Amino acid sequence: MPPQTQVKSSGSRGDAVTGKPISNTQRALGKLREMIFAGDLPAGSNHLETELAAQLDMSRTPIREALLMLEGQGLLELQPRKGVRILPISPGDMADIYDVLTELESLSAERAAIAGHPASAFAPLEASIDDMDKAIAAGNLDAWSAADDRFHRELVQLGGNGRVKAIVDMMSDQVRRARAITLALRPLPTKSNEDHRKVFQAIKDGRPDIARETHRAHRHHAKEIIVDVLEKHRLRFV
């Protein structure tokens, strides 16, 4: 296992958005997620809680609590007396996850178009699409990925169903992780930007059927691309 750089903790820090202090568990959760997405904790690797606690310069209690949350999100599994195993990315699992997200996000698009939101409510959604276009023009796939995350998050928010949001949030980390690994191996996501703008326009125009079906087709296409890449390069990710 490659050596890791120790992450120093300096006590309670404020949340970047709310300014409120965050707990050691929240900090551990955020850092461990970053390490998984960055590949510092690669798929299929095993780690002891004591090892992770030392890397983050924390006690085992917040590490343990964070690991339990990450297990619930499907990113790892806790193995009795063996520590933690970072779960590999399964093409079959990703296909199942995309099927669920497709239906829930398409429902959100439909509900957003029906809701009669004021024009100002659509500004964050439109801004995310503009940022995706700028990222593609600049060849910055990381910036595109971040803007794409915002688009899907704002879409579900506009749908106004809290239970849908909770389920999508639970699955979104696995999609982010698979996309981070496959993004450089897939075609440039210009079609994704075009699809997003069509969904946005249908929602803004109050056309729920078009919003729902356009988003469903978009997610089906994304699923085909990411599952195909995972299958072709499967040995690299397990």
C-alpha positions, 0 to 999 in steps of 0.5 A: 500500500503506497504511503499517504501524506498525513492530514493535520487536524487543527481543531474545529473549523467553520463550514465554508457555506454556513460559517458554523463549526463542523465536527471532527466526524464531518471533517473526517467524512469530507476528507475520506470522501476526497481521498476515495474520489482522488484515488488516494484510497483506491478501489479494492484496497484495504485499510485499518481504522488506526491507519486512517486515524493517523493519516487524518491526525484524529482519534478513532471515534470520528473516523469510525462514525465517518466510515459508517456513513460512507458504508451507507453510501456504498463507497466502502465496507467495514469488515470485522477484524479486517478494517475497511475495504474500498469497494470497486466500481461495478458496471452492473451496480452503476447501471442499477444506480443510473436506472434509479437516478433516471426515474427520480431526476426525470420526475424532478424535471417534470415537477419543476416544470409544473411548479410555476417557479418564478424566473429567478428560481431558474438562475442557478440551473442556467448558471450551471449550464453556462459554466459547463459550456465555458469548461468545455471551451477551456478543456477543463473537465474537472470544472465541467464535472463540478458544474454538472454536479450543480445542474443535477443538484439544482434540478432535484431541488426545483422538483421540490420532493424531499424524499427524492432529494434524499435518495439522489444524495445517497447515490450521487457519490457513487456516480461522482466516483465513477465519473471521475475515473471514466471522464478522461476515457469518454467522448467530450461531453458536448452532447450532455451540455446540449441535453441540459439546455433542452431540459432547462428550456422545457422546465422554464417554458412549463412543458413537463412532458418534454422536460421529463422525456428529454432528461430521461433520454439524457440519463439513458445516454449517460448510463450507456457511456459510463457503463461501456467505459467501465466494462472495457477497462474493468480490470483497472478499477477492481 
